[in-house]
Amino acid sequence: MRERLVVIGGDAAGMSAASQARRIRSDLDILVLERGSQTSYAA
């Protein structure tokens, strides 16, 4: 079973944490939860 990371909040800090986790552990299943209709992203 793969490890999962749940990030609460899709603002800049939450997405930065998810991106950092992806760089460190490419095998993680990452789920980002955001209450609003928009999430932060960068090209």
PyMOL Python script that loads the backbone (N, CA, C, O; Angstrom):
from pymol import cmd

cmd.read_pdbstr("""\
ATOM      1  N   MET A   1       0.838  -1.171   0.000  1.00  0.00           N
ATOM      2  CA  MET A   1       0.000   0.000   0.000  1.00  0.00           C
ATOM      3  C   MET A   1       0.893   1.247   0.000  1.00  0.00           C
ATOM      4  O   MET A   1       1.877   1.324   0.736  1.00  0.00           O
ATOM      5  N   ARG A   2       0.528   2.218  -0.840  1.00  0.00           N
ATOM      6  CA  ARG A   2       1.313   3.442  -0.943  1.00  0.00           C
ATOM      7  C   ARG A   2       0.976   4.401   0.194  1.00  0.00           C
ATOM      8  O   ARG A   2      -0.150   4.433   0.690  1.00  0.00           O
ATOM      9  N   GLU A   3       1.969   5.175   0.588  1.00  0.00           N
ATOM     10  CA  GLU A   3       1.738   6.189   1.619  1.00  0.00           C
ATOM     11  C   GLU A   3       0.987   7.356   1.005  1.00  0.00           C
ATOM     12  O   GLU A   3       1.131   7.657  -0.179  1.00  0.00           O
ATOM     13  N   ARG A   4       0.176   8.012   1.842  1.00  0.00           N
ATOM     14  CA  ARG A   4      -0.605   9.154   1.396  1.00  0.00           C
ATOM     15  C   ARG A   4      -0.244  10.379   2.215  1.00  0.00           C
ATOM     16  O   ARG A   4       0.073  10.282   3.401  1.00  0.00           O
ATOM     17  N   LEU A   5      -0.295  11.528   1.569  1.00  0.00           N
ATOM     18  CA  LEU A   5      -0.126  12.806   2.232  1.00  0.00           C
ATOM     19  C   LEU A   5      -1.377  13.623   1.948  1.00  0.00           C
ATOM     20  O   LEU A   5      -1.755  13.804   0.790  1.00  0.00           O
ATOM     21  N   VAL A   6      -2.018  14.113   2.995  1.00  0.00           N
ATOM     22  CA  VAL A   6      -3.191  14.970   2.843  1.00  0.00           C
ATOM     23  C   VAL A   6      -2.790  16.379   3.257  1.00  0.00           C
ATOM     24  O   VAL A   6      -2.327  16.599   4.376  1.00  0.00           O
ATOM     25  N   VAL A   7      -2.968  17.324   2.351  1.00  0.00           N
ATOM     26  CA  VAL A   7      -2.660  18.731   2.600  1.00  0.00           C
ATOM     27  C   VAL A   7      -3.981  19.467   2.740  1.00  0.00           C
ATOM     28  O   VAL A   7      -4.820  19.414   1.841  1.00  0.00           O
ATOM     29  N   ILE A   8      -4.172  20.150   3.855  1.00  0.00           N
ATOM     30  CA  ILE A   8      -5.377  20.923   4.091  1.00  0.00           C
ATOM     31  C   ILE A   8      -5.091  22.365   3.695  1.00  0.00           C
ATOM     32  O   ILE A   8      -4.281  23.043   4.328  1.00  0.00           O
ATOM     33  N   GLY A   9      -5.754  22.823   2.655  1.00  0.00           N
ATOM     34  CA  GLY A   9      -5.584  24.197   2.181  1.00  0.00           C
ATOM     35  C   GLY A   9      -4.827  24.244   0.873  1.00  0.00           C
ATOM     36  O   GLY A   9      -3.682  23.801   0.790  1.00  0.00           O
ATOM     37  N   GLY A  10      -5.467  24.778  -0.142  1.00  0.00           N
ATOM     38  CA  GLY A  10      -4.849  24.849  -1.466  1.00  0.00           C
ATOM     39  C   GLY A  10      -4.290  26.223  -1.778  1.00  0.00           C
ATOM     40  O   GLY A  10      -4.173  26.593  -2.946  1.00  0.00           O
ATOM     41  N   ASP A  11      -3.940  26.993  -0.741  1.00  0.00           N
ATOM     42  CA  ASP A  11      -3.329  28.296  -0.992  1.00  0.00           C
ATOM     43  C   ASP A  11      -1.850  28.091  -1.308  1.00  0.00           C
ATOM     44  O   ASP A  11      -1.403  26.960  -1.496  1.00  0.00           O
ATOM     45  N   ALA A  12      -1.106  29.168  -1.364  1.00  0.00           N
ATOM     46  CA  ALA A  12       0.303  29.079  -1.753  1.00  0.00           C
ATOM     47  C   ALA A  12       1.112  28.164  -0.835  1.00  0.00           C
ATOM     48  O   ALA A  12       1.938  27.381  -1.307  1.00  0.00           O
ATOM     49  N   ALA A  13       0.879  28.260   0.466  1.00  0.00           N
ATOM     50  CA  ALA A  13       1.639  27.433   1.410  1.00  0.00           C
ATOM     51  C   ALA A  13       1.301  25.953   1.258  1.00  0.00           C
ATOM     52  O   ALA A  13       2.194  25.107   1.289  1.00  0.00           O
ATOM     53  N   GLY A  14       0.023  25.637   1.094  1.00  0.00           N
ATOM     54  CA  GLY A  14      -0.384  24.241   0.936  1.00  0.00           C
ATOM     55  C   GLY A  14       0.167  23.617  -0.329  1.00  0.00           C
ATOM     56  O   GLY A  14       0.641  22.481  -0.314  1.00  0.00           O
ATOM     57  N   MET A  15       0.106  24.361  -1.428  1.00  0.00           N
ATOM     58  CA  MET A  15       0.609  23.833  -2.691  1.00  0.00           C
ATOM     59  C   MET A  15       2.130  23.747  -2.681  1.00  0.00           C
ATOM     60  O   MET A  15       2.706  22.861  -3.312  1.00  0.00           O
ATOM     61  N   SER A  16       2.783  24.663  -1.970  1.00  0.00           N
ATOM     62  CA  SER A  16       4.229  24.591  -1.830  1.00  0.00           C
ATOM     63  C   SER A  16       4.627  23.342  -1.054  1.00  0.00           C
ATOM     64  O   SER A  16       5.597  22.670  -1.405  1.00  0.00           O
ATOM     65  N   ALA A  17       3.882  23.034  -0.006  1.00  0.00           N
ATOM     66  CA  ALA A  17       4.155  21.826   0.781  1.00  0.00           C
ATOM     67  C   ALA A  17       3.952  20.576  -0.065  1.00  0.00           C
ATOM     68  O   ALA A  17       4.748  19.639   0.006  1.00  0.00           O
ATOM     69  N   ALA A  18       2.894  20.559  -0.861  1.00  0.00           N
ATOM     70  CA  ALA A  18       2.633  19.404  -1.730  1.00  0.00           C
ATOM     71  C   ALA A  18       3.746  19.250  -2.766  1.00  0.00           C
ATOM     72  O   ALA A  18       4.183  18.133  -3.044  1.00  0.00           O
ATOM     73  N   SER A  19       4.204  20.356  -3.335  1.00  0.00           N
ATOM     74  CA  SER A  19       5.277  20.308  -4.331  1.00  0.00           C
ATOM     75  C   SER A  19       6.588  19.822  -3.716  1.00  0.00           C
ATOM     76  O   SER A  19       7.308  19.024  -4.316  1.00  0.00           O
ATOM     77  N   GLN A  20       6.884  20.302  -2.531  1.00  0.00           N
ATOM     78  CA  GLN A  20       8.108  19.878  -1.841  1.00  0.00           C
ATOM     79  C   GLN A  20       8.050  18.384  -1.519  1.00  0.00           C
ATOM     80  O   GLN A  20       9.037  17.667  -1.685  1.00  0.00           O
ATOM     81  N   ALA A  21       6.900  17.930  -1.062  1.00  0.00           N
ATOM     82  CA  ALA A  21       6.742  16.503  -0.763  1.00  0.00           C
ATOM     83  C   ALA A  21       6.918  15.655  -2.016  1.00  0.00           C
ATOM     84  O   ALA A  21       7.511  14.578  -1.957  1.00  0.00           O
ATOM     85  N   ARG A  22       6.404  16.134  -3.155  1.00  0.00           N
ATOM     86  CA  ARG A  22       6.536  15.409  -4.423  1.00  0.00           C
ATOM     87  C   ARG A  22       8.003  15.324  -4.833  1.00  0.00           C
ATOM     88  O   ARG A  22       8.444  14.290  -5.335  1.00  0.00           O
ATOM     89  N   ARG A  23       8.770  16.409  -4.624  1.00  0.00           N
ATOM     90  CA  ARG A  23      10.189  16.381  -4.979  1.00  0.00           C
ATOM     91  C   ARG A  23      10.964  15.396  -4.104  1.00  0.00           C
ATOM     92  O   ARG A  23      11.881  14.722  -4.573  1.00  0.00           O
ATOM     93  N   ILE A  24      10.586  15.324  -2.837  1.00  0.00           N
ATOM     94  CA  ILE A  24      11.290  14.438  -1.908  1.00  0.00           C
ATOM     95  C   ILE A  24      10.878  12.987  -2.088  1.00  0.00           C
ATOM     96  O   ILE A  24      11.722  12.091  -2.097  1.00  0.00           O
ATOM     97  N   ARG A  25       9.570  12.757  -2.233  1.00  0.00           N
ATOM     98  CA  ARG A  25       9.029  11.390  -2.328  1.00  0.00           C
ATOM     99  C   ARG A  25       8.089  11.292  -3.519  1.00  0.00           C
ATOM    100  O   ARG A  25       6.896  11.570  -3.395  1.00  0.00           O
ATOM    101  N   SER A  26       8.611  10.905  -4.656  1.00  0.00           N
ATOM    102  CA  SER A  26       7.800  10.836  -5.877  1.00  0.00           C
ATOM    103  C   SER A  26       6.763   9.711  -5.838  1.00  0.00           C
ATOM    104  O   SER A  26       5.873   9.669  -6.687  1.00  0.00           O
ATOM    105  N   ASP A  27       6.864   8.808  -4.874  1.00  0.00           N
ATOM    106  CA  ASP A  27       5.932   7.682  -4.799  1.00  0.00           C
ATOM    107  C   ASP A  27       4.706   7.975  -3.920  1.00  0.00           C
ATOM    108  O   ASP A  27       3.828   7.122  -3.797  1.00  0.00           O
ATOM    109  N   LEU A  28       4.633   9.158  -3.311  1.00  0.00           N
ATOM    110  CA  LEU A  28       3.501   9.489  -2.436  1.00  0.00           C
ATOM    111  C   LEU A  28       2.228   9.744  -3.222  1.00  0.00           C
ATOM    112  O   LEU A  28       2.275  10.291  -4.324  1.00  0.00           O
ATOM    113  N   ASP A  29       1.089   9.350  -2.663  1.00  0.00           N
ATOM    114  CA  ASP A  29      -0.211   9.796  -3.156  1.00  0.00           C
ATOM    115  C   ASP A  29      -0.524  11.077  -2.407  1.00  0.00           C
ATOM    116  O   ASP A  29      -0.631  11.067  -1.181  1.00  0.00           O
ATOM    117  N   ILE A  30      -0.673  12.183  -3.129  1.00  0.00           N
ATOM    118  CA  ILE A  30      -0.890  13.479  -2.501  1.00  0.00           C
ATOM    119  C   ILE A  30      -2.306  13.955  -2.805  1.00  0.00           C
ATOM    120  O   ILE A  30      -2.728  14.003  -3.961  1.00  0.00           O
ATOM    121  N   LEU A  31      -3.031  14.306  -1.743  1.00  0.00           N
ATOM    122  CA  LEU A  31      -4.387  14.830  -1.863  1.00  0.00           C
ATOM    123  C   LEU A  31      -4.417  16.205  -1.217  1.00  0.00           C
ATOM    124  O   LEU A  31      -4.044  16.356  -0.054  1.00  0.00           O
ATOM    125  N   VAL A  32      -4.864  17.218  -1.977  1.00  0.00           N
ATOM    126  CA  VAL A  32      -4.977  18.579  -1.458  1.00  0.00           C
ATOM    127  C   VAL A  32      -6.448  18.911  -1.325  1.00  0.00           C
ATOM    128  O   VAL A  32      -7.205  18.801  -2.289  1.00  0.00           O
ATOM    129  N   LEU A  33      -6.856  19.318  -0.128  1.00  0.00           N
ATOM    130  CA  LEU A  33      -8.244  19.691   0.123  1.00  0.00           C
ATOM    131  C   LEU A  33      -8.348  21.203   0.251  1.00  0.00           C
ATOM    132  O   LEU A  33      -7.601  21.820   1.009  1.00  0.00           O
ATOM    133  N   GLU A  34      -9.280  21.801  -0.495  1.00  0.00           N
ATOM    134  CA  GLU A  34      -9.497  23.237  -0.476  1.00  0.00           C
ATOM    135  C   GLU A  34     -10.997  23.503  -0.432  1.00  0.00           C
ATOM    136  O   GLU A  34     -11.749  22.952  -1.236  1.00  0.00           O
ATOM    137  N   ARG A  35     -11.426  24.327   0.480  1.00  0.00           N
ATOM    138  CA  ARG A  35     -12.843  24.634   0.636  1.00  0.00           C
ATOM    139  C   ARG A  35     -13.359  25.534  -0.494  1.00  0.00           C
ATOM    140  O   ARG A  35     -14.484  25.362  -0.963  1.00  0.00           O
ATOM    141  N   GLY A  36     -12.545  26.481  -0.920  1.00  0.00           N
ATOM    142  CA  GLY A  36     -12.949  27.439  -1.941  1.00  0.00           C
ATOM    143  C   GLY A  36     -12.947  26.828  -3.335  1.00  0.00           C
ATOM    144  O   GLY A  36     -12.639  25.650  -3.517  1.00  0.00           O
ATOM    145  N   SER A  37     -13.294  27.649  -4.306  1.00  0.00           N
ATOM    146  CA  SER A  37     -13.380  27.158  -5.676  1.00  0.00           C
ATOM    147  C   SER A  37     -12.065  27.277  -6.429  1.00  0.00           C
ATOM    148  O   SER A  37     -11.946  26.741  -7.530  1.00  0.00           O
ATOM    149  N   GLN A  38     -11.065  27.968  -5.864  1.00  0.00           N
ATOM    150  CA  GLN A  38      -9.801  28.177  -6.566  1.00  0.00           C
ATOM    151  C   GLN A  38      -8.634  27.674  -5.710  1.00  0.00           C
ATOM    152  O   GLN A  38      -8.640  27.765  -4.482  1.00  0.00           O
ATOM    153  N   THR A  39      -7.635  27.139  -6.419  1.00  0.00           N
ATOM    154  CA  THR A  39      -6.406  26.736  -5.744  1.00  0.00           C
ATOM    155  C   THR A  39      -5.257  27.542  -6.315  1.00  0.00           C
ATOM    156  O   THR A  39      -5.357  28.082  -7.417  1.00  0.00           O
ATOM    157  N   SER A  40      -4.187  27.624  -5.583  1.00  0.00           N
ATOM    158  CA  SER A  40      -3.014  28.348  -6.020  1.00  0.00           C
ATOM    159  C   SER A  40      -2.201  27.468  -6.963  1.00  0.00           C
ATOM    160  O   SER A  40      -2.081  26.263  -6.745  1.00  0.00           O
ATOM    161  N   TYR A  41      -1.653  28.063  -7.993  1.00  0.00           N
ATOM    162  CA  TYR A  41      -0.779  27.322  -8.879  1.00  0.00           C
ATOM    163  C   TYR A  41       0.214  28.283  -9.534  1.00  0.00           C
ATOM    164  O   TYR A  41      -0.009  29.493  -9.565  1.00  0.00           O
ATOM    165  N   ALA A  42       1.276  27.747 -10.039  1.00  0.00           N
ATOM    166  CA  ALA A  42       2.275  28.537 -10.745  1.00  0.00           C
ATOM    167  C   ALA A  42       2.761  27.745 -11.947  1.00  0.00           C
ATOM    168  O   ALA A  42       2.790  26.514 -11.932  1.00  0.00           O
ATOM    169  N   ALA A  43       3.132  28.458 -12.962  1.00  0.00           N
ATOM    170  CA  ALA A  43       3.613  27.795 -14.186  1.00  0.00           C
ATOM    171  C   ALA A  43       4.942  27.257 -13.958  1.00  0.00           C
ATOM    172  O   ALA A  43       5.530  26.660 -14.860  1.00  0.00           O
TER     173      ALA A  43
END
""", "prot")
cmd.dss("prot")
cmd.show_as("cartoon", "prot")
cmd.util.cbc("prot")
cmd.orient("prot")
